[in-house]
Amino acid sequence: MTINSALMNVMVGAARKAGRRLARDFAEVEDLQISVKGTADFVSKADHEAERVLFEELSRVRPGYGFLMEESGTREGPDKTHRWIVDPLDGTTNFLHGIPHFAVSIALEREGQLIAGVIFNPITNDLYMAEKGRGAWINDKRLRVSARREPTMSVIATGIPFAGRPHHDKSLNEMRALMPQIAGIRRFGAAALDLAYVAAGKYEGFWERGLSPWDIAAGIVLVREAGGIIEELNGGRDVMETGDILASNEGLLSFLRSTLKDANS
């Protein structure tokens, strides 16, 4: 059993079509590695083309819905109650370097509330999907967050800003505080897939600062529908507004919250 609603069929169809395009482009990336500028230009075109495919597919089936997209920004639609939040290529740096860890991410917001999300890695063919009240799934398998409650048994994912970027020092402080107490930290470079992995129980938690709505919207739905908890990292109310996110299971959340807070106090 899996989600087979009309809405999910629309989202999955769009993600798969954009993913097929990205997979073809990714196959060419290795041939371009000898030219740094050439590779970057090629990946930028691939990113924009995938976004065009998503916009056209979603608009065709749900005309009137608005959009928030990484490359094109906001596009208002006549239907003010619905908005697609789209990242055509989450993990651009991985794609650029020929690393097969990237995804198409699509979320739907209804009256300001996230109600559905799809995250698709076209290289592994892993399709993560969730709809409010219908659970979270990978392909045909139901997802649940990890049941581990001991920090020493837990693997936590994060994103590390480059030196000089906002939050770099905070991130290093937080990793220093966590590392002696947990089994490991992972930094794979695609926030959408990090959240999908939390929903799938592969990671026990994930935190990062300064993310954009399209990085996290679909993953938020997945984690919640898999039984996990999403919090604003600093105790605020709106993760989508700040982009400072903490995701985990109920058993580890308080440990992660307090450790990360104390790291920068």
C-alpha positions as CSV (number, residue, x, y, z in Angstrom):
1,M,0.0,0.0,0.0
2,T,1.1,3.6,-0.7
3,I,-0.4,7.0,-1.2
4,N,-2.3,7.0,-4.5
5,S,-4.3,10.2,-4.2
6,A,-4.8,12.4,-7.2
7,L,-2.6,15.1,-5.6
8,M,0.2,12.6,-5.0
9,N,0.0,11.3,-8.6
10,V,0.4,14.9,-9.8
11,M,3.5,15.5,-7.7
12,V,5.1,12.1,-8.4
13,G,4.6,12.5,-12.1
14,A,6.2,16.0,-12.1
15,A,9.1,14.8,-10.0
16,R,9.8,11.8,-12.1
17,K,9.7,13.8,-15.3
18,A,12.1,16.4,-14.0
19,G,14.3,13.6,-12.5
20,R,14.6,11.9,-15.8
21,R,16.0,15.1,-17.3
22,L,18.4,15.5,-14.5
23,A,19.6,11.9,-14.7
24,R,20.4,12.4,-18.4
25,D,22.3,15.6,-17.7
26,F,24.1,14.0,-14.7
27,A,25.5,11.3,-17.1
28,E,27.2,14.1,-19.0
29,V,28.8,15.8,-16.0
30,E,31.9,13.6,-15.8
31,D,32.8,14.5,-19.3
32,L,32.8,18.2,-18.4
33,Q,35.0,17.9,-15.3
34,I,38.1,19.1,-17.2
35,S,36.4,22.6,-17.6
36,V,35.3,24.1,-14.3
37,K,33.4,27.0,-15.9
38,G,31.9,24.7,-18.5
39,T,30.6,22.3,-15.8
40,A,29.1,25.1,-13.7
41,D,27.4,26.6,-16.7
42,F,26.0,23.2,-17.7
43,V,24.7,22.4,-14.2
44,S,23.0,25.8,-14.1
45,K,21.2,25.1,-17.3
46,A,20.2,21.6,-16.0
47,D,18.9,23.2,-12.8
48,H,16.8,25.8,-14.8
49,E,15.5,23.2,-17.2
50,A,14.4,20.9,-14.4
51,E,12.5,23.9,-12.8
52,R,10.9,24.7,-16.2
53,V,9.6,21.1,-16.4
54,L,8.2,21.2,-12.9
55,F,6.5,24.5,-13.5
56,E,4.9,23.3,-16.7
57,E,3.8,19.9,-15.3
58,L,2.3,21.3,-12.1
59,S,0.7,24.2,-13.8
60,R,-0.9,22.0,-16.4
61,V,-2.6,19.7,-13.8
62,R,-3.3,22.4,-11.2
63,P,-3.7,25.6,-13.1
64,G,-4.0,28.7,-10.8
65,Y,-1.8,27.5,-8.0
66,G,1.0,29.8,-7.0
67,F,4.7,28.9,-6.9
68,L,7.8,29.6,-4.8
69,M,10.8,28.3,-6.7
70,E,14.5,28.4,-6.1
71,E,15.5,29.8,-9.4
72,S,12.5,31.8,-10.5
73,G,11.3,33.0,-7.1
74,T,7.6,33.7,-6.4
75,R,4.9,33.4,-9.1
76,E,1.4,34.4,-7.9
77,G,-1.6,32.5,-9.2
78,P,-5.3,33.3,-9.1
79,D,-5.7,30.6,-6.5
80,K,-4.4,32.3,-3.4
81,T,-5.0,29.3,-1.1
82,H,-2.4,26.9,-2.7
83,R,1.3,27.3,-3.4
84,W,3.9,24.9,-4.8
85,I,7.3,25.1,-3.1
86,V,9.8,23.7,-5.5
87,D,13.6,22.9,-5.5
88,P,14.5,21.4,-8.9
89,L,17.9,20.4,-7.8
90,D,18.7,20.1,-4.1
91,G,22.4,19.2,-3.8
92,T,23.8,21.3,-6.7
93,T,27.4,21.0,-5.6
94,N,27.1,17.2,-5.5
95,F,25.7,17.2,-9.0
96,L,28.4,19.5,-10.1
97,H,31.1,17.1,-8.9
98,G,29.5,14.0,-10.2
99,I,28.3,12.8,-6.7
100,P,25.0,10.9,-7.1
101,H,23.3,12.4,-4.0
102,F,20.8,15.1,-5.1
103,A,17.1,15.3,-5.4
104,V,14.0,17.0,-6.9
105,S,11.9,18.4,-4.0
106,I,8.2,19.5,-4.3
107,A,5.9,20.5,-1.5
108,L,2.3,21.9,-1.5
109,E,1.1,24.5,0.9
110,R,-2.6,25.0,1.5
111,E,-3.7,28.2,3.3
112,G,-0.2,28.5,4.8
113,Q,0.0,24.9,6.0
114,L,2.3,22.3,4.4
115,I,0.1,19.3,3.3
116,A,2.2,17.2,0.9
117,G,5.8,16.6,-0.1
118,V,7.8,14.5,-2.6
119,I,11.6,14.1,-2.7
120,F,13.0,12.1,-5.6
121,N,16.6,11.0,-6.2
122,P,16.6,10.1,-9.9
123,I,20.0,8.2,-9.7
124,T,19.0,5.8,-6.9
125,N,15.3,5.9,-7.9
126,D,14.3,6.5,-4.3
127,L,11.0,8.2,-4.2
128,Y,9.9,9.7,-0.8
129,M,6.4,10.9,-0.5
130,A,4.1,12.1,2.3
131,E,0.6,13.6,2.5
132,K,-0.9,15.0,5.7
133,G,-2.9,12.4,7.5
134,R,-1.8,9.6,5.0
135,G,1.7,8.8,6.4
136,A,5.1,8.8,4.7
137,W,6.5,6.3,2.2
138,I,9.5,5.4,0.2
139,N,8.4,3.7,-3.0
140,D,5.9,1.2,-1.5
141,K,7.3,1.0,2.0
142,R,5.9,2.9,5.0
143,L,8.4,5.1,6.8
144,R,8.9,5.6,10.5
145,V,11.5,7.7,12.3
146,S,14.2,5.9,14.2
147,A,13.2,4.4,17.6
148,R,16.8,5.0,19.0
149,R,16.8,7.1,22.1
150,E,20.4,6.8,23.2
151,P,22.7,9.6,21.9
152,T,25.7,7.2,21.8
153,M,23.8,5.0,19.3
154,S,22.6,7.9,17.2
155,V,23.8,9.4,13.8
156,I,22.9,13.0,13.3
157,A,23.1,15.0,10.0
158,T,23.8,18.6,9.5
159,G,25.0,21.2,7.0
160,I,28.2,23.1,7.4
161,P,28.5,26.6,6.0
162,F,31.7,27.6,4.3
163,A,34.1,29.7,6.3
164,G,33.0,33.3,6.2
165,R,29.4,32.4,5.6
166,P,26.7,33.1,8.2
167,H,26.5,30.6,11.1
168,H,29.9,29.0,10.3
169,D,31.2,29.4,13.9
170,K,27.9,28.4,15.4
171,S,27.9,25.2,13.4
172,L,31.4,24.3,14.5
173,N,30.6,24.9,18.1
174,E,27.5,22.7,17.8
175,M,29.5,19.9,16.2
176,R,32.1,20.1,18.9
177,A,29.4,19.8,21.6
178,L,27.7,16.8,19.9
179,M,30.5,14.7,18.6
180,P,31.8,13.3,21.9
181,Q,28.2,12.2,22.8
182,I,26.9,10.6,19.6
183,A,27.8,7.8,17.2
184,G,28.5,10.1,14.3
185,I,27.8,13.3,12.3
186,R,27.1,13.2,8.6
187,R,27.3,16.1,6.1
188,F,26.0,14.9,2.7
189,G,25.1,18.2,1.1
190,A,21.4,17.9,0.3
191,A,19.0,19.1,3.1
192,A,15.9,17.5,1.4
193,L,17.5,14.1,1.5
194,D,18.8,14.6,5.0
195,L,15.2,15.2,6.1
196,A,14.0,12.2,4.1
197,Y,16.6,10.1,5.8
198,V,15.3,11.2,9.2
199,A,11.8,10.2,8.1
200,A,13.2,6.8,7.0
201,G,15.0,6.2,10.3
202,K,18.5,6.3,8.8
203,Y,19.4,9.4,10.8
204,E,18.2,10.0,14.3
205,G,18.2,13.8,13.7
206,F,19.2,16.7,11.5
207,W,19.9,20.3,12.2
208,E,20.9,23.3,10.1
209,R,20.7,27.0,10.0
210,G,19.8,29.5,7.2
211,L,18.0,27.1,4.8
212,S,15.5,28.3,2.3
213,P,11.8,27.2,2.2
214,W,12.4,25.0,-0.9
215,D,15.2,23.2,0.9
216,I,13.0,21.9,3.8
217,A,9.3,22.1,2.9
218,A,8.8,18.6,1.5
219,G,11.1,17.1,4.1
220,I,9.1,18.7,6.9
221,V,5.9,16.9,5.7
222,L,7.9,13.6,5.5
223,V,9.3,13.8,9.0
224,R,6.0,14.7,10.6
225,E,4.1,12.0,8.8
226,A,6.8,9.5,9.8
227,G,6.2,10.3,13.5
228,G,9.0,12.8,13.9
229,I,9.1,16.3,15.3
230,I,10.2,19.5,13.6
231,E,11.2,22.5,15.6
232,E,12.6,25.9,14.9
233,L,16.2,25.6,16.1
234,N,16.2,28.7,18.4
235,G,12.8,28.1,19.8
236,G,10.9,30.3,17.4
237,R,7.6,29.6,15.8
238,D,8.2,29.5,12.1
239,V,10.9,27.1,10.7
240,M,9.9,28.1,7.1
241,E,10.6,31.8,7.9
242,T,13.9,31.4,9.6
243,G,15.3,28.3,7.9
244,D,16.8,27.2,11.2
245,I,15.6,23.7,11.6
246,L,15.9,20.8,14.1
247,A,14.3,17.4,13.2
248,S,14.4,14.3,15.3
249,N,12.3,11.6,17.1
250,E,10.6,12.3,20.3
251,G,13.2,10.4,22.4
252,L,16.2,12.5,21.3
253,L,14.7,15.9,20.7
254,S,15.2,17.3,24.1
255,F,18.9,16.1,24.2
256,L,19.6,17.7,20.8
257,R,17.8,20.9,21.6
258,S,19.6,21.4,24.9
259,T,23.0,20.4,23.5
260,L,22.8,22.7,20.5
261,K,21.6,25.6,22.6
262,D,24.3,25.2,25.2
263,A,27.0,25.0,22.5
264,N,26.5,28.7,21.7
265,S,25.6,30.1,25.1
